[in-house]
């Protein structure tokens, strides 16, 4: 086990604070704080045989509870194991057999390519959307067009999405043409053909030649393509209607979610120009609302509303505005709308936020359930009526995608 980032360090410090205490030397001490048939204790005695005997009594399968996790963690593990096995089976299946209805692989993929091409969104023409953004309003009269950070962010997102649309359209046409024999079936096109046949996303759609991610990751082609259409729809709505129609932003749909949050902080800082706020002194502040995106009717005076996040390892108790235990067999629960804004340390103190018995849990927000620094978007403080250690051991975090 290695500590590679601050979140690893926080987890290890939590285990140390919880277990490596003077109490562990008491005969009554046990690592499990829940009722069970077997209690995890420090073996008594100094002889090696006593330790071997104690090891023999340990159950062959540990309960997730011993690590502080919820019982749902075992279900998550088994689903992941089953998914990996199915992917392996699909990858090793022969591709030369006929598919449904007696169609060959080439016929099936050609049909799929033509179907996807017919559903492709229209291209974003840079000269056109540049002129449209130039006329968009900003947070203030002075900060309009390309002087508004979020308008610049919209321009960059449109550029990235158009690049993805161009790549997908070109790739589908190339695979289709290769099947017809009008272009050479290269190794790359054959790999894409097999991926489409297996209903998986071709690598060229998600990564460039260097391996860097250029779009979102999804395990299946249908989900990925639906995401493409939804992203085009949301960005087009922002482009045509301006920020006044964007009462809530779908954070999942941005290729650079951190850029959106940075732009938001810059705009709030400029709104406090008279207060002499400095961007490097501004901190993020979040508030979990009680409603979903469909119930948001007004724009916030400062900051932006976001939606599309899910909570793993726990759930959000909307009636009491706090973290709560997961419900059985529910691995991800949707979060309500979250207001993200910016303030200063002094401004945060002046808010007189209601504090409970315990400090809020500082949760990580990830792009995917795969947790690492690469996919970390930001941190959010969530109210709790128990110590934050409890939720850290539960592995509570927010994710923008559930797969």
Number of C-alpha atoms within 10 A of each C-alpha: 4 6 11 10 10 10 16 14 13 14 16 14 14 17 16 11 11 14 15 12 9 8 12 15 13 9 11 9 16 16 14 17 12 11 7 10 6 10 16 16 15 16 13 11 9 8 8 9 10 13 14 11 11 15 11 10 10 12 12 7 6 10 16 14 18 15 14 19 20 24 17 20 19 16 15 14 11 12 12 12 11 12 13 12 12 12 13 11 10 12 13 9 10 8 15 9 11 14 14 9 7 10 12 15 21 21 17 18 24 23 13 17 21 14 12 16 15 10 11 17 16 11 14 17 11 13 8 9 18 18 11 15 21 16 14 20 19 20 21 12 9 10 17 18 20 19 16 24 22 24 27 19 21 22 20 15 21 25 17 17 21 19 16 19 21 16 15 21 18 13 19 24 15 19 26 24 15 19 20 14 10 10 12 13 18 11 9 12 20 14 15 23 27 18 18 22 21 18 16 19 22 21 16 19 22 19 16 13 8 6 10 9 15 17 21 18 19 18 13 16 18 14 15 19 17 12 16 20 15 15 20 21 13 15 22 16 14 18 21 13 12 18 20 12 14 20 17 23 21 20 19 21 21 22 20 18 20 14 19 22 22 16 19 23 26 20 24 21 24 18 17 12 10 8 9 10 16 13 17 9 10 19 14 19 18 17 15 21 16 15 13 16 18 9 10 14 11 12 15 14 10 18 23 23 25 21 19 20 24 22 23 23 25 24 23 23 16 15 7 11 14 17 21 18 14 22 15 10 12 14 19 20 18 18 22 19 24 23 18 20 23 24 22 18 13 9 12 14 10 9 9 8 8 6 11 11 9 12 15 19 24 16 20 18 22 24 26 20 19 14 15 14 12 9 15 18 20 15 17 21 15 18 24 23 15 17 13 19 18 16 23 21 19 22 20 24 23 30 27 23 19 18 13
